[in-house]
């Protein structure tokens, strides 16, 4: 089994394979959800950006304040070089998602496409998952939103996302996997099989209550 929770796995992967790859969904499959919760003026953090085209596609769609973070030095070096002339406004930083080097409340939106899943694949998945979410919560602005794209079904993910320490409201949506025809899923009706879907969890922070 691939060691998705290990930094060494990603260093090795990006040294060997520089072709862009989107985990789970491309931007087209998520655009309706992104546009519902994220405004073009938002400061967006793409957490565990990988070599996905998601940030590039979002930039071209009007989201022009995107900071991309990944644990792999190799990848961040590649992306910085690749985008320095193509999209010089795009920022890339090598960083561990469990220890983000951003100020409290500095991001209006955080998007994680498979990054939380990778954390949960590693050793000490429980504590690492908690550290990851604590950092996401910390860097989000008071009205910020966190969108997590995952294969994890609600009974496996909501215990993490719904902890009482987090002052956010959790919404769950499903998107048909790109290889699955939406019409087929709809036609199956009651046989709504979760393995045909990816899950999108939207955590929206509550504005401070008036004292």
C-alpha positions in Angstrom: 0.0 0.0 0.0 1.3 3.5 -0.9 2.5 5.4 2.2 0.5 8.5 1.6 1.2 9.7 5.1 4.9 9.8 4.6 6.9 12.8 3.3 9.3 10.4 1.6 6.6 9.0 -0.5 5.7 12.4 -2.0 9.3 13.4 -2.5 9.9 10.2 -4.4 6.7 10.5 -6.4 7.3 14.1 -7.5 10.9 13.4 -8.4 9.8 10.5 -10.7 6.5 11.9 -12.0 6.0 15.5 -13.0 2.8 15.1 -14.9 -0.2 17.1 -13.5 -2.6 14.9 -11.6 -5.9 15.7 -9.9 -7.0 13.5 -7.0 -10.7 12.6 -7.0 -12.1 15.6 -8.8 -11.1 18.3 -11.2 -12.2 21.9 -10.7 -15.1 21.4 -13.2 -16.6 18.8 -10.8 -16.3 21.1 -7.8 -17.0 24.5 -9.4 -20.6 24.8 -8.3 -19.7 24.2 -4.6 -16.6 26.4 -4.7 -18.6 29.3 -6.2 -21.3 28.9 -3.6 -19.0 29.3 -0.7 -15.9 31.1 -1.9 -15.8 34.6 -3.3 -13.2 35.7 -5.9 -11.9 38.3 -3.4 -11.1 35.7 -0.8 -7.6 34.7 0.4 -7.6 31.0 -0.5 -5.2 28.4 0.9 -4.8 25.3 -1.3 -3.6 22.7 1.3 -1.6 19.8 0.0 -1.8 21.3 -3.5 0.1 18.5 -5.2 0.5 19.0 -9.0 -3.2 19.4 -9.5 -4.5 21.9 -12.0 -7.1 23.0 -9.5 -5.4 26.3 -8.5 -4.6 27.2 -12.1 -8.2 26.6 -13.1 -9.6 28.6 -10.2 -7.2 31.4 -11.0 -8.5 31.5 -14.6 -12.0 31.6 -13.2 -11.3 34.7 -11.2 -9.9 33.5 -7.9 -6.6 35.3 -8.0 -5.4 35.2 -4.4 -4.4 31.6 -3.9 -1.6 30.3 -1.8 -0.5 26.8 -2.5 1.1 24.6 0.2 2.6 21.2 0.1 5.0 19.1 2.2 7.2 18.2 -0.7 10.3 20.5 -1.3 10.7 18.9 -4.7 7.2 19.7 -5.8 7.2 23.3 -4.6 10.4 23.9 -6.4 8.9 22.5 -9.6 5.7 24.5 -9.3 7.5 27.8 -8.5 9.6 27.4 -11.6 6.7 26.3 -13.8 4.4 29.2 -12.8 6.9 32.0 -12.3 6.1 33.4 -15.8 2.8 31.7 -16.5 1.0 32.9 -13.3 3.5 35.0 -11.3 0.8 36.0 -8.8 0.5 32.4 -7.6 2.3 31.6 -4.4 3.9 28.3 -3.5 5.3 27.4 -0.1 6.7 24.2 1.4 4.9 23.6 4.6 3.6 20.8 6.9 -0.2 21.1 7.1 0.0 20.2 10.8 2.1 23.3 11.5 1.1 26.1 9.2 3.3 29.2 9.1 0.4 31.7 8.7 -1.1 34.1 11.1 -4.4 33.4 12.9 -7.4 34.3 10.8 -5.4 35.1 7.7 -7.3 32.9 5.2 -10.9 33.3 4.1 -11.0 29.8 2.6 -9.0 26.6 2.9 -9.4 23.8 0.2 -8.1 20.3 0.8 -8.5 17.8 -2.0 -7.2 14.5 -0.5 -4.7 16.1 1.9 -6.7 15.1 5.0 -7.1 11.6 3.6 -3.3 11.4 3.2 -2.8 12.5 6.8 -5.2 9.8 8.0 -3.2 7.1 6.0 -0.1 7.7 8.1 1.1 6.7 11.5 -0.6 8.4 14.5 -3.5 9.3 12.2 -5.8 10.4 15.1 -3.4 13.0 16.6 -2.1 14.1 13.2 -5.7 14.5 11.9 -6.5 16.6 15.0 -3.4 18.7 14.5 -4.3 19.3 10.8 -7.8 20.4 11.6 -6.7 22.6 14.5 -4.3 24.5 12.1 -7.0 24.8 9.5 -9.4 26.3 12.1 -6.7 28.6 13.4 -5.8 30.2 10.1 -9.4 30.6 9.0 -10.9 34.1 9.3 -14.0 34.5 11.6 -16.3 34.0 8.6 -14.0 31.6 6.8 -14.9 28.3 5.1 -13.0 25.0 4.9 -13.8 22.6 2.0 -12.5 19.1 2.2 -12.8 16.7 -0.7 -12.5 13.1 0.3 -13.5 9.5 -0.2 -14.4 9.3 3.5 -18.0 8.6 4.3 -19.8 10.7 6.9 -19.5 8.1 9.7 -15.7 8.2 9.3 -15.2 11.9 8.7 -17.8 13.7 10.8 -16.3 12.6 14.1 -13.2 14.6 13.1 -15.0 17.6 11.6 -17.8 18.0 14.2 -15.7 18.3 17.4 -17.1 20.8 19.8 -13.8 22.8 19.8 -14.5 24.0 16.3 -16.9 26.9 15.9 -18.0 25.9 12.4 -21.1 24.4 10.9 -20.6 21.3 8.8 -22.4 20.7 5.6 -22.1 17.5 3.5 -22.5 17.1 -0.2 -21.8 14.3 -2.7 -20.3 14.5 -6.2 -20.4 11.6 -8.6 -16.9 10.3 -9.3 -15.7 11.5 -12.7 -15.7 7.9 -14.0 -19.4 7.5 -13.0 -22.2 8.9 -15.2 -24.4 11.1 -13.0 -27.4 9.9 -15.0 -26.6 6.3 -14.1 -26.3 7.2 -10.4 -29.7 9.0 -10.6 -31.3 6.1 -12.4 -30.1 3.7 -9.7 -32.2 5.8 -7.2 -32.4 3.8 -4.0 -29.3 1.9 -4.8 -27.4 5.1 -4.0 -24.0 3.4 -3.5 -21.5 5.6 -1.7 -18.6 4.1 -3.7 -19.9 6.0 -6.8 -19.3 9.3 -5.0 -16.8 11.6 -3.5 -17.8 13.5 -0.4 -17.4 17.2 0.0 -17.5 18.5 3.6 -18.0 22.2 4.0 -17.1 23.7 7.4 -18.3 27.3 7.7 -17.1 29.3 10.6 -19.6 31.1 12.7 -19.3 34.9 12.9 -18.6 36.2 16.5 -21.7 36.6 18.5 -22.5 40.1 19.7 -21.7 40.4 23.4 
